[in-house]
Amino acid sequence: MAHSDDEAFAFMEEPGGPVEPPPMQVWQVLVVDDEPDVHAATRLALKDVEVEGRALEFSHASSAAQAIEFLAGRDDFAVALIDVVMGSNDEGLQLVRRIREDLGNSMIRVILRTGQPGYAPEIDTIRLYDINDYKTKSELTQVRLFTSLTMAVRSYAQIRQLESSRRGLEQVLSATAELGRPVGMKKFAAGIVTQLCAVLKVSAECLVCAVLPEPGSHPYILAAAGHYDAWVGMALRDVPDGRVRGCLQHVLDTRQHCFDGGVGLFFSGRGGQVLAAFVDVPGPLSELERRLLEVFCGNISIAFENLQLYLDINDLAYQDVLVHLPNRNAMVAAIDAQAAGVNVLALVDLDNFSEINSILDDSYGDAVLQAAARKLRLAFPAETMVARLGGDLFGLYGPADQVTADHIARVFAEPFEMAGGEPLRLSATAGLVRLQGDGQPGVAVLKNAGAALKQAKRFQRGKFMMFEAAQADAARDRIQMLNRLRASFSAEHLFLQYQPFIRLRDERVVGAECLLRWETPDGQFIPPDRFIPLAEQSGLMIPIGEWVFRTALKWRKSLAGLVGDDFRVAVNVSHVQFAEPNFVRGLLSILNEIGVPGEQVEIELTESVAIGNVDVLAARLDALRARGIRVAMDDFGTGYSSLSVIQRLSLDRLKIDRSFVSGPQDGDDRFGIARTVIALARHLRVHTIAEGIETPSQREALQASGCEEGQGYLFSRPLDDAAFRQWLAGRQAAGI
């Protein structure tokens, strides 16, 4: 029956030698034999014997089955002394096969003993089976048994050391892979705790980390485990355990590992940042453990540098470098995460910030942005995310009871404090959108808030507007219309109509205004006041405007012989077109290409063009006028140009807006403003033309007031080319 030897063996320190034994107090030996006398003789022969400085402890099995029970439950047996012939002639051999194949135990060393060598020839047995030695029982004297057992133990110790090295290196590689993932600094330090404990096979109660963020700064506890957990965040100088404190400080000062009074490890990083770790191990480290720790520390230092590089890149990707707030990417990520509850996103746009930059300079504008960032961050609790989304646009994202219009208004109610204590008053316009935790993507939420902001800037500048679904629908409609406009322009579905100019005193045709029209493939006409603003905002007005000008000049040239040489074609020019640096050069190039005299061309500008640099505007108009091109100001009286600007531009013609001509006609002074404009034009020596003339009485009143020309439904609606020619022919036939 199997039993364990009851002899006690005292633990002895291992003397120095070429082979470092595994960390165990005794060598475990399994004796497998069906003869009790063999068990007794083996114990007696090896009593008080030490191998490589360690005693032997025996376990006994009388059969292969009992031996398997021992070996299946334990993995610390160094040597097995196995009888070949037990219940069967090859039971011992089959046991060896099961140990190696079924149990997968390749480390235990096997010494076969036999009293009947004929059943298992020595050469074949050694060749076929993974054994350490094969002896007959008669030749196994005490000396030879000791010699054979010693060789087997040494072999086992070497195998265990190699296996420990392999497993240690695997653990180091695993730790490197685990700690090489892009995480935050605290998680990285906590990972060092976990992985170091695994490498050294010690309790997680035994480790703390300190970080030195910058050269000259004070280190603090970044991560800790077990009963050290309360030290997290504590300055290293305040750590109550002097041994831990001294070890970590020594490592940071010397930038070297320390193996006295515990294990202190050093990890170097980028820009002077370092980490130090303390491990309270129960005893001195073996040479193998030290080598593994050196490999571990080297690999983790590389991972530490990579982490810092990742954090720097992450800062660039998710932080605004000017105001040190999260940026748009961070805001989108935060919204995508969408914590439970009702949250609000607000887009806050500083009013008139571009004027601050243009009047002062960019550095002052940067200071304004930094002051706004500071005030917004201080005004809202930590739960609210404050971000700079670009330019002078800030974002607020947080609980609905924090991100409110009233709260934002209070921020801008008081002056902002600039450098040196200088106060600056700012106003802002905001668009807000409420999130119900429905998982809507952050990009979509930002678009909705942007739609509300645009509406607020359009109708309630300096106020705040909450997003409504209708705003998104309107924005979507505008995008769809813009896409359709692009397609229609490419497919040449845009066309021009022409409305004649009539000299009021004799009703002679003196010109025509080109009017852009859009008909969709399904026959729908889109009003110009809907699609032209979209074209201007999207940049599409530049190529469309060039096409209009080219088409209009070709049309004017085709009228040769049908109209007089003084017949002019008027083309509306958007302020977006006129702002282009090469506008004049491009227009004159087309004029030369088509071969139309400048005197037959007039451009119509709205008063909004005069908002820009008047000197630049005047210079461009002078260049056009030098080629004979005349300049008219369209819709005069509805904008905000000053008389000095009008005089400075030396215009050729003022066009009286239809709102001063047609419509309700109550009272004798229904043309009061029109008369004023006409009188002003006479004083400035500028010609006049009125639009929107619908009745003979309107024509007569304008003519009586001194207006020279007019256009409107009284004379003709806008006509396409064929209809215009037919209209001309009809007038000629009527003798007009």
Phi, psi and omega in degrees: 000140181292143174203161180262144177292135184271000182289139179264139180238127179284143178290132180239141178293141182279127176289160179296148181189176183290338183242128178268116184287159176294160185285076175222155186277331181222164172267124179274127181237131178253123178256123182239110182197145180270004177252116180302327182296328180294320178298315181294319181294322180295316178298319182293319184292329185251016180297134179062016179275139174246140176238121182055037174082007180233146180283171179253140175234127189258144166236149189232137175225140182259000180207167179296322181297316178294323178297319179297322177300317177299308188289331180289333183264350183221153179234020185253013178282129180272319186222144172238123173265110191240131174280137181288309186258114175233251179295331178225170185293336182234026182299322179294320179295318179294328176296317178301316181297318180293323178299315183284317189267309184286313181276343181066026181268104181259355185268323183301136179268141186242128171245117179272136174236143180213143173262354182227076187300342182292334181287337181218089181305140189298314184296312181296321182295314180294326181288324188267338187237145180277088181231164181267325183201158180219113185229149170278150183297330183289330181269353181278077172289174180301318182293313181292325177295318178297315181299313182296318181293319179299315179298321180293318180297317179299318178299317179297318181298319179295318179297317179297322179294317178298319180294320177296320178297316181297312180296321179298316178294322176299319179294321178296315179297320178297317179296320179298315179296318182294316184277352177276356179286147180288100178231181176282167183298320181294317178295324178298313179296319177296326177294324176299319177304307183297312186288323178295319178297324178291319180296317183270355181055049177239168181290148178287005176280358198245020188219140171225158177234146173236147180237142175249095188301316182219153177303131180091351180271171183267128179289156179216166182281121185263325180208147179206162182227154176066224184286355173274356188301328182291348182277351184302131182087349182284141174296143183301324181294342181263001179297126187288334182276111184296326181294314179295313181300315181294319181296312181296319180295321179297317179297317180292324181288315185271343184056040178220158175292155178225129183241021178251130179066044186108173182253121175247127185241146184244134177232118181271152179225200181266149173062030178085357177284137179220160173237149174228141180234145177239130178235124180268093183269152184289339182204181180296150180279147174283167178299321179297316180296322178295317179296319178297320179294324178296318177296317180301311183294321178298315180294318182290330175297320176296316178297324179296316178296318178297322178298316180296321177296318178298317180295323177296315179296320179298322177298318179294324183282330188236005180234143175274121188287338182282311187253358177057044173239162172303153180254194184297319179301317180295321179296315179300317180297320180295319179292321178300325179290326174039085175297158181297154180105176181267120180242164179228137171251131178236131171259122185246117182249126180288129181285138173060028180292326180298327178291325177299317179294319184285322181286318181260248176204175184295324181295322177291321176300320177298319179296323178296315179298319179294321178294319178295320179297315180299314185292320178295318181295319180288334186280342185240147179297168183297333180294338179270126177277128176247125185223156170256119187266354179139143180055233178256026181256124178247156178235142176235130180221117182185189181303149185297332180279353178256313182271090181232160178298321180296319181295318179295319180299321180296326179299320184265002179285332181256152180298151175272142182266118178268179179301138181081009178081008181290127180277146178221126178268130179230149170240164183215154174243139185225146171241131184240148176221137182265133179253133182254017181071031182269010176076019180293134183301150182300322180297319180294320179296318178298322178297318179295316178296324177295323177296319178295321179296317178299318178296319180295318180292332182281321187245334186222054182304133184086003180242190184228140183226134178274140182294138172233152184302329181298329178294318178295321178298318180295318178296319178296321178296320180295319179295316179297319179296320179297317178298319178294322179296317177301314181296319181294321178296317179295325182271008178060042176267357173274149179209170181248146167239161188229127177247124188290152170262133182242132173282121191294327186289332180225006179058031176280142177282120183244358180169188179204147176264132176276129182237127183281134180230152179226121174243123180286163181303334180271010175089008181273135177264126179262124181299144180301325182291353175264317187264335181294317176301323177296318179296322179293317183290331185268351184089356181289342183294334181295304178293325178296316180298320178297318178296318180299314183296316180296316181295320181295319180291321176298321179295317179298320180295326182289347181272002181305130182094339179264335181228167179286166180295338181275002178292124183249149174251127183256131182239127176286133180242123179289151176298334177293318178296313185295335180284346179294132183301327184259022183299309183297315181299319180292319181294316180293328178296318178293322178302315179292321182296316183281330179083038178255133178297145180299330181295343179265010184234139175225137174251141179250124180247147173271164182296340180296337178297330184285357180291328186286199180292112185295323181296316178296316180300314181297320180297321180290320178294323178297322179294323178289317183294332179295337177265009177091356180288131179266155185235127177241148174258118185278153175053040185297139179100349180260350183257217186215031178281145180273161180295327180295324178292317179302317181291323181294330185277348178052058181289159177265332188207143171250131179257118182283126184296148182299335181294341178263001184243305184256176181105199181303138184234069181259129177090162182285340186258037184292339179253027185302312181292320179300319179296322179296317180295318180297317178296320178297316180298320179297320179295322181276358182060047180241138178290160181230149173216138181249140178251160177082023179284119185244339184229156176301324182295323177295317178299315183295319180294319179293316180297319180295331181278351178107005178289136188270319186227164178205165174213153180159178184294342176300325182262313181186145168285167172299137186233149172284178187302311183296316181293324179296317179297320179294321178296318177299316181297321179296320179293319179295321179294329180275356179078023179269000000 
